Amino acid sequence: MGIVGKTLIRNGSEKLKEYFLPRIIRGEVEFAIGYSEPGAGSDAANMQLKAVRDPERGGWVLNGQKVWTTSAHFADWYWLGARTDPDAKKQLGITLFLIRMDTPGLEVSPTYTIGDERSNDVFFNDVFVPDDQLVGELNHGWTYICEALDMLGPEGQLKPDEEGAPMNGRFERSYRYTVVDTLGGGASEIQKNIIARRGLGLPPTY
């Protein structure tokens, strides 16, 4: 709800809203979030997963890799950013897509942390995504990734114990949780990589 739902409410097509929002509210769908890549961990604007237009089939073909996708091995859908304009500045040219995890060409490979927790690498080998699974406007994905939850105005900031809080304060709780999100998704592993490569001089593929 905090990442996928709020963005669909504000920017998704009517088709995506109609399909996903009721399922999100009822807890009937699991999402994996795909921003981090081998060369774009904490710098999501540098993502390079390539999406090339396929006008004959009415969609996009994706090739590349995502890393630290914790939910990929049990999620139903993949919410991810891909570079649709390689010539644009790195904050531009990124588009959000929703992809079923059972789409042909999508391969999930486990990565275990030192604490034996599972994350995943996800490989894209000519993965086709139809146009109606593109979220919002083409090349505006970075803007959506960085959005705050402000669509409800002042009422959206009401806490659960305050009168008139929409959905019993779930929007306010989700907004506060975005602070936690800035440190989630493999941030500790990213810091270990930085220390190993810059501090210890180890190669990128150690």
N, C-alpha and C positions, 0 to 999 in steps of 0.2 A: 504493500500500500504506500509506503513512504517514498519509493523510487519509481516503480512502474505505474502504480495507480494515479499518483498525483500528476505525472507527466501526461498520461493518456487523457485525463480529465481536461487538461488545459490545451493539449496540442494534438491528441490522437484523432483519427478519422472516426466518423460515426460508426463504421463497421467494427473498428477495433474497440471502441468504447462499449458497443452493444455486446460483443463477445466476451471481453476480458473483465470489465468492471463488476458485473454480477458474480463472476467466478472468484474474483479477488475478495470481494466482501464475504462470500460464503466459505472462503478458504479451500476452494476446490482446485487450485492451480498453483504449481511451484515454478519459480523463476530462478534462473542462473543469471548473474550479472557479468558481462564481459567488457571490461575497459582495459585492464592491464595486459601488456604484451611484453615479449622479451626485451625490447628496447624502449618500452613505455610503461614503466611500473607506476611510480608516483606522478609521472608527467603524462597524464592521459591525453593531453593535447597532441602528443607525439605519436599516437597510435597509427599503425601503418597497414593493418588488415585491409587488403585491397578489394574494393567492390567495383566491378565493371558492368556497365549497362548492357543488357541483352534485349534489344528492342523486339526481336522476333518472338521471344517467349513472354515479353512483358514483365521484365524483372531485372535482377542483378545476379552476377556470379561472383562469389567471394572466395578468395584464396589468402592463406596466411595462418597466423597462430595467435591464440590468447593464452595467458598464463594466470595461475592463482584463481581459477574459477571454482570456488568451493562447492557449489551445489550442482555442478554439471552432471554428476553421475546419478542424480535422482530427480532433477528438474524436468518439467514438461516443456518449458519454453526458454529460449535464450534471448535475453535483452542485451544488445551489444551495439557498440559504435564501430563503424568502418569508414575508411577513407574513400570518398566518392569523387573527390577532386584533388589529384596528386599535385597540382600546380598551385593550389591556394596556400596561404599562410597556415601554419599548423593548427591554429585555433579555428580556422575555417575549413571547409571541405570535408567535414565529418558528418555522417548521417546515422541516425539510430534505426535499428531493425529489430523485429521480433521473428525468431526462427524456432520452429519445432525442433526439439533435441533429437528426434528420430529422422531428420532430413538426411537424405543420401549425401555422402561426402563429408559428414561431420563426424570426427573421431575424438573420443574422450580418453585421455591417458592419465592414470593416477600419479600424483606427486605427494609424497608423505613428508610431513615436517618432522623435526627432531622429537616432537612430542607424540608422534605416531598419529597425528590428525591428517585426514585426507583433504588435499586440494586437487586441482586437475589442470593439465594442459589440454587445450582444445585445438584441434587442427582442422582447417577448412581446405578441402580439396574439390574445387569446382562446385561449391555449394550454391544451389539456385534458390533465390528468395524472390517471390512475386512482388509486384509493386504495392499491392494492398497490405503488405507486411512492413512497409516503410513507415516510420513514426514521425509525424510532423512534416516540416518542409525539408526538401533536399538541401544538404550542406549546412543545416542549422543544428546538428546534433550537439555540438559543444555548448551552445546556448542552453539547451534543455538539460544537459548534465549539470550545469551550474545553477539552475533555477532554485529559488526559495519558494516555500509554500505560502503564497500570498493571495491565492485566487478567492478565498472566502472573506477577505478583508479582516476587520477587527475581530469578528466572531470566531474566525479560525484560530485565534490565539487563546481562546478560553480553555481553562484547565477542566479536567473531568468533574471537579467538585463545584464548578461555577455554573450558575443558571444560564441556560440557553446555549451551552457548548454543543456544537454540531457533532453528532455521532458520539456523544458522551466524552468528548475531548480527545478522540483518537487522532485528529489532525494536529492538535497541539503537541501530543506525545511524539508523533512522527517527526514533527519539525525539530523538537529537542534532540531526537535520536540522530539527526543528520550530523551533529557534532561528533558522535561516536563513529559514524560512517567515515569521517575523514581519517580515522586511524585504523579502520577495518580492512578486510580484504587482503591480508598478506603483508601489511605494513611492516611487521617485525622481520619477515623474510627479506623484504626490500632493503631494510636497514642493514641486515647481515651481508647482503650482496654489495652494498656501498662500502662497508667496512672492509670486506674481503678484497674488493677490486682497487679501491682508492687508498685504503690504509695499509693493506698487506701486499698489494701489488700482484694479486692473483689474476689470471686471465678471465675474460668474461664467461668462458665455458667450463670453469672449474667444477 
